[in-house]
Amino acid sequence: MPFLQDHPRFKGITLPPTGWVLAALLAIYIFTGLVGHDPWKHDDAISIGVAFDIFAHGNWLTPQLAGQAYPDAPFYYWVAATTAHLFSWLLPTHDAARLASGLFTLLSLQFILLAARELHGRDYAAAAPLLLAGSIGFLFHAHEAQPMLAALAAHTAAYWGLTLLGRRPRQAVVVTGTSVALGLLANGLLPALTLFPAILLTIWQADNRKRCAAQIAAAIALAAAIVALWIVPLQYRAPGYLSALLHNEFAPLRNPANPLIGIPRYLNLLLWYAWPALPMAAWALWSKRRAVRTPQIALPGLSFVAVLLILGLLIELRSSAALLLLPPLVLLAVPGVGTLRRGAANAFDWFGMMTFTFFLSVCWIVWGALVFGWPARLARQAVRLHPGFVGQIDLLAAGFALALSLIWFWMIATSPRSPMRGTMHWMAGLTLFWVLVATLLMPWIDYGKTYRSIATGMAKALPPKIDCIVNANLPNAVLGTLDYFSGIRTVPLTSTSAGKCHWLVMYGEPRDAKKMADAGWRQVWEGNRPSDRRSNEKTRLYRRDAGELKSSGLGDIRDFQFSPDETPLRNS
């Protein structure tokens, strides 16, 4: 139902947003919080570690992590290493590498806009990037070093290419083929498998199926040629690396998961992860139920179901993998924005405004506790969570946050009534919340999440000259940050050279400390992040002298406690 236009006293932004307004909003969303913090646990630290190895040592063909082979699709790491080369004069290397995520986020938002224009026209196409950026699950991954962002950009471009086949076939072939290739190079088989059903549906719905099939064949040939530019030299120079990579990629196909468990888990994740695209998509399906066979509904709808089935069957629940569910869901949700009834649209709008106004207030209150110690109870809790943190006033950051907070109130007071108003306010509110977190609370968050103190502390505990350090079970994130911050590299416990090392590093506690002591290992240092308070979250360094090395070997491998939350290197 169309909305009557208001005429507020102070003119606000036009809806749907276009031009510099949309560009400025998305730029603030993308680049705020992308820099200004150390590598964090899991994918962020691992990806930066791999990119740093390429940046520092030039292992472009066979990416490595802290000197050890890391068989994985390389495209994101190549781009991150390139941005590190280009911008490390201006930013710390880890921040410069993370700019690759900003680039892929920007491309994803642009391609989803283009795909929405082809499917649904220009009137509400701007809802697509707003819904994608406004998805809660997308927010964090868009601001970390995350290879799946490259696959997401490839996916959104592929949907655009498929929608172009009928109108601009040559451009569609190039876009689709390049997208499939970069998806393979960005994250392996998963992006290509999840695109395959959408490709088949496009052929089936084409007016001339033979011609469409020929165009798709040309796109696949182009994709194969692009991928071969890496695969052929890799097979020639490092066949063992390629074998390990293919083993990792085909492992889920050989041992599929139970979809009766995996699919409900992903659906449960989407309840918050894909908000508000999920309810908008549900409404679009209902309101357009008589047009479910049209490409506008069938392509994104069946693509979403296919991606959900593939993830539930092949991939254990992972937040990063769920990013591939967002493009078809967003494309399905776009017509729902324009047909949302007045009462539901007003309710959604008020929910967004009240929610983020509340979160805005919370951010300022927490900042006051961190900087001024009031409220006192909240300040004590913050220090308890991250012991040793001392808050300081950053006038520039606080001024920027205050300016955007005032713009938020101006926006909700002046935005004209429109079906796009609720979506716009939600995305703007989420952006404001993220900006306040990144400007006001980031020092406290980074203090608790960085591994810098572990790397520098271990470096101080080591003498200037050592033979080698055995890595018993370090998570990949710790391996990468030890190398990045302190240049500390280790050898795997299972390697042939491990028995000759006088040093050993372990994450967590040994199962049997007495056996380790009998084997000659003496703890010389331990460290942890301020947010890691449990004993099994500490990193420990051990040493033994030359006499004990000759008499005892490494000791029983069962004496080493392996961390349950992260896997070792992919080739180990």
Disulfide bonds with the S-S distance in Angstrom:
Cys468-Cys501 1.83
